[in-house]
Amino acid sequence: MMYDRPISRHNVWRIHPQLRKSYVIRRIATTSAAPRHLNVHYQLSRFNSDSMVQQEWMQFGMTEFESLLHTFFVVYEVPYHRAVWQQAFSLMSLYNLRSYDAAHIATALVTGVSDFASVD
């Protein structure tokens, strides 16, 4: 998912809507990063074998993410357009970057964003 740092004086967050959904789902499904109290509450030890545990955990994660988005005064969705995509591929091959890292940098280069904060 693609986020750049909230600009504190404007309280703005920019995201790639296409990457946001796929990244958030992947990140939430990484249960090993969950704090112990959430691990116990959601019975995450059963995550890989119990679809109800998966559904409840994923719903919790999506709700938390949407709550985070609502803390910002403005949220801009930045399209993941061809120029960003091509720049990301170029950066991946030149610097051996992972796809999300390359997408972050490519977005900054194409859109002129100078500061990024990421959750990955």
N, C-alpha and C positions, 0 to 999 in steps of 0.2 A: 504494500500500500504505500501510497506516496503522500508524505506530509512535509510541509516545510514549517519551520518554527513559528509559533504564534508571534506576531509582531506586537509586542507588549502595549505600545501606546495606542494601537488600533484594535487589539484583541482579535486578530484575524488568523485563520488557519486555511491553508490551501491543500487540497487533496486530489488525487486521480480517482474518480469514481470507479473506473474499471479495475484498477489495482486494489483499491480499498477493500472491496468485497472479497476478492480472492485471498488477499493477504490476511485480513482479519480472520477469516475462516481457518486458514492454515495456522495462524498464530494461536488462536483459541484452542485448536485441536492439540496443541503442544502442551499437554497437561503437566508435564514434568516441571514446568515453570510456575505452577500454581502454588500459592502459599499453603502451608499445612492445614489451616482451618478451612480453607475452601476445598482442599483435597479430601478432607474428612467429610465435610458437609455434603458434597456432591458425589461421594463414593468413587472418586476418580480411579481408584485401583481396579474398578470394573469397567473403565471407559472402553477398552478394546473388545469387551465381550457382551456388553449390555447396551442396546440401542436407546433405552430410556435414559440411562446415565449420559450418553452422548447428546441426546436431544436437550436435556435439561441444562447441561454444561454449555452447549453451544448457544442456547437461548440466553443464558446468563451473560455470556461473553458479548453477544451482540447488543444486549440491553446496556451493558456497561460502556461499550464503545459509543453507542448512540447518546448516552448520557454525557460522555466526554465531549462529543461534538456540540452538544447544547450548551456547554460552558463558554463557548466562544461567541462573541458578538456577531461575527460574520464568518461563514465557511464558504470558500470558493472551491468549486470543483474544476480542476484543470484537466482538459481533455488530454488523453494519451494519444496524441496525433502522430502522423507519420514522421515528422521531423524529430520528435522525441524518440520514437521507436528506432529510427535509423541511427541517431546519435548514440543511443544505448548500445546497440549492436557494435558500433565502432569502438566505443569505450571498453566493452567486454573483450574484444579481440586485442586491443592495444595494451590494456592494463590487467588482463586476466581477472576482471571483476565479476561478481555474482550479478544475476539479472536485476535484482531489486536495487543493489548499490548503483549499478549502471543507470537504471531508470531515474534514480534520485539525481545523480549528477547531470544526466542528459536534460532533465527537466530544468534544473538550475541554469544550465548553459543556454537552452533554447528560450526560456522565459525571463532570464535575467534575475532570478531569485538568488540572493547571496547567502542566506542562512537557512539551514535545514536542521530539523530534529526528527529522528526516525525511531520507530518502535521495533525495528528488526535488528 
